[in-house]
Amino acid sequence: MSAGVPDAPGTPPVPGTPVASSALDLDKLFAARLHAARVRPYLATALFALHTVESRRVPTMAVDRYWRCYVSPAFVDRTPEEELAAVWVHEVSHLLRDHHGRSDRFAREHGLTGPAERLRMNIAADCEINDDVFGEGLVQPEGAVLPRLLGLRDGELMEDYLRQFRLGPYTQSMAWLDCGSGADGLDRDWELGPNGAHGLSEQERDAVRFRVAQGITGRPGRVPKGWQRWAEEAFHPPQPWRELLGAAVRSAVSGPGVGEDYTYGRPSRRSAGMPRVILPSLRRKPPRVSVVIDTSGSVSDAELGSALLEVAAIARAVGGRRDLITVLPCDAVAQGVHPLCRAEGIPLVGGGGTDLRTGFAKALRAQPRPDVIVVLTDGQTRWPDARPPCRTVVGLFDRRQKGQSWDEDDPHYVPDSPPEWARVVTIGAPTASR
C-alpha cells in the first residue's frame, strides 16, 4: 500500500529501543483503526490484536508474521484518516490470509529465491486483497496495487497471480513496496523477530483467525466473496491427504505423453541434420482433468461436501486453470458434465447404486479427451476391466478412521481395492497413499 513516494529511511533505530511516542500521532492512527473496525466489524478482533511499533525504516505500514504492525510517523502525518483505516485493513488481511506462509510454500515448490521474487509475491498478495477490499466505508488509498494495473482479472488468489506476471515495466512503480514479512515471508532486519516483545504465539494467531472466520460465516451479510471464501477454507484447513492428492494429480499431469502434441510452429532440433526437411517438435499443452464424483446412496452428504473441497484442491494442483477441469457426478449412471467455474455451483445429483465404469466411459468420450481422470469415491463400485488411455488418480473416502462401515448389514464388508493402474490416495487418513 502507498500514499506516494516512500520516506527516506534516515538513521534506523536499534530494534527494541524505545522511541518517543510523540514522534508518532497515535491518536490519529488509533482513530483510523477504530474507523476500520466500525466499517469492517468482522475484522475487529484481528485489528485490535495487532501491536504497533514505530519505525522510520518502513515506507508506509508493514506487518511481520508475529502480528506486529510497523508504522512510519511521516506516513501517518501525511495520510488522511480515512485512507489510514484502509491501510489497517489491508495489512491485517495479509496476516489473516497467511500470505507469509503461502509465500514460503510457493517459493519452496518453485525454487524461487531473492528479494525480487519476494517483491513479486508482495505484489500478488496485494492484488488478492485489493480487488474487493475498498468501498463500503473504506477509501482506496493513493497508489493501491490493483489487478487491473497489471492487466489481470479480479477475484483470483495470490498463487494464481504469481503465475501470470513478472517484474517489468508495469511493476517499476511498485519497486518501493514493502508490507513486511507478514506479506511475503522474508524477514527484515528492522523487524523484532520471534523473540521480540509483543509478538503473538502460533496458538494466539490461530485463535484470532478462527474468531474472524467464525464472525464471517455466522453473519456473512455484505461480506465480500473473497472473505467468505477465506472463512470457509479457514474452517477446512489444508490436510495431509489433500497435499498427497495434489501431488498425485501433479505427477499424473506431468508424466510423459500427457498434454503433448506435435507442432510445426517450433521446428524440431533434429531438422538441422535433415536439410530441406522440417520436422515438428513436441509441445506441452495445459492438461485437462476430468473429476468423477461418486454420488451413490452409500456416499454421505459430508463426504460429498468433502469432494467439493477436493475439487478446489485439484484446481490449485494444476495451476488454477478451472477452465480445463470438468466435474462428472455419477452413481449407477453418469450425469451431466459440468465445467468447473465455482465448485459450490455443481449439482451433485444421484443417490442410487454405484457403477463408476459409466463415469469413466463418459469422461473418455469428451472432446478434447482428458489427460487425467480423478475419481472421488467410497470404493463400492466396479472398475473398468482395461486400463484407461490416460492416467487415473483415485481418492477414497476413509471409513475406518471414523468408525464407519461400508455396509450397515455387514460390518465386516470391505470393497475391492482400486486397480493397480490407479494412483490411490485415502481422503481422511494422515499418510495413506499408494
Secondary structure, DSSP 4 states (H G I P E B T S, - for coil): --SSSPPP--SPPPTT----GGGS-HHHHHHHHHHHHHHSGGGHHHHHHPEEEE-SSSSSEEE-TTSEEEE-HHHHHHS-HHHHHHHHHHHHHHHHTTHHHHHHHHHHHHT--SHHHHHHHHHHHHHHHHTSSSBTTBPPPTT---GGGGT--SS--HHHHHTT--SSGGGGGGTT----HHHHS---TTS--TTSTTPPPHHHHHHHHHHHHHHHHH--TT--HHHHHHHHHHHS---HHHHHHHHHHHHHHTSTTTTEEEESSS--GGGGGSTT-PPPEEEEPPP-EEEEEE-STTS-HHHHHHHHHHHHHHHHHTTS-GGGEEEEEESSSB---EE-S-GGG------S---THHHHHHHHHSSSPPSEEEEEE-S-S---SS--SSEEEEEEEP-GGGT--S-TT-TT--PPPPPTTSEEEEETSSS-B-
